[in-house]
């Protein structure tokens, strides 16, 4: 769904970089939860497109695999994005 030009789909002001040392599923879950993410997220793209999954399980399915995916935590406000070329960042709208 989201090809290697992932940033072309995203409003630049919403992109929040994640330091490489925190680009692991468990770290990302903690960051997202600290920002208000609930226990589940909505999978957009990839093998679970359209499904709601437990946040940590979804992150483990996505992080590091380079499958263009968005994990929507708070619709329109908070998400995790991973592009095909493993570009990883949070999407935050305030």
C-alpha positions in Angstrom: 0.0 0.0 0.0 2.7 2.5 1.0 5.7 2.2 -1.3 9.2 3.4 -0.7 8.1 7.0 -1.2 6.2 6.9 2.1 7.0 10.5 3.0 5.1 11.7 0.0 1.9 10.6 1.7 2.5 12.3 5.0 2.0 15.9 6.0 5.6 16.9 6.9 4.6 18.8 10.1 3.2 15.5 11.5 6.4 13.5 11.2 8.3 12.8 14.4 11.6 11.0 14.1 12.4 8.2 16.5 16.1 7.8 17.5 17.5 4.5 16.1 18.1 3.2 19.7 14.3 3.3 20.3 13.3 1.7 17.0 12.3 -1.6 18.5 8.7 -2.8 19.1 8.8 -2.7 22.9 10.4 0.8 22.9 7.9 2.1 20.3 5.0 0.7 22.3 6.2 2.5 25.4 6.6 5.8 23.5 3.2 5.5 21.9 1.5 4.5 25.1 3.1 7.5 26.9 1.5 9.7 24.1 -2.0 8.3 24.9 -2.2 5.3 22.6 -4.6 2.6 23.7 -3.8 -1.1 24.0 -5.0 -1.8 20.4 -4.3 -0.1 17.1 -5.8 -0.3 13.6 -3.6 -1.9 10.9 -3.4 -0.1 7.6 -1.5 -2.0 4.9 0.4 -5.2 5.1 -0.9 -8.6 6.0 -3.5 -7.4 8.6 -4.9 -4.5 6.6 -8.2 -3.3 8.2 -7.8 -5.3 11.4 -7.5 -4.1 15.0 -4.6 -5.7 16.9 -2.9 -5.4 20.2 -0.4 -2.6 19.9 2.8 -4.6 20.8 1.8 -7.5 18.7 1.2 -5.2 15.7 4.5 -3.5 16.2 6.3 -6.9 16.3 4.7 -7.7 13.0 5.8 -4.4 11.4 9.1 -3.1 12.9 12.1 -4.0 10.8 10.2 -5.8 8.0 9.9 -2.9 5.6 6.3 -3.5 4.7 4.6 -0.2 4.0 2.3 0.1 7.0 0.5 2.5 9.3 -0.6 1.5 12.8 -3.3 4.0 13.7 -3.4 4.4 17.5 -5.6 7.5 17.8 -7.4 8.1 14.5 -6.2 11.4 12.9 -3.9 12.1 15.9 -1.3 9.4 16.6 0.2 6.6 14.5 3.3 4.7 13.7 4.6 4.5 10.1 7.1 2.2 8.5 7.8 2.5 4.8 9.1 -0.3 2.5 12.7 1.1 2.8 12.4 0.9 6.6 11.9 4.6 7.1 10.3 4.6 10.6 8.6 7.5 12.4 5.6 8.5 14.4 2.8 10.6 13.0 1.5 13.2 15.4 -1.1 15.8 14.9 -1.7 18.3 17.7 
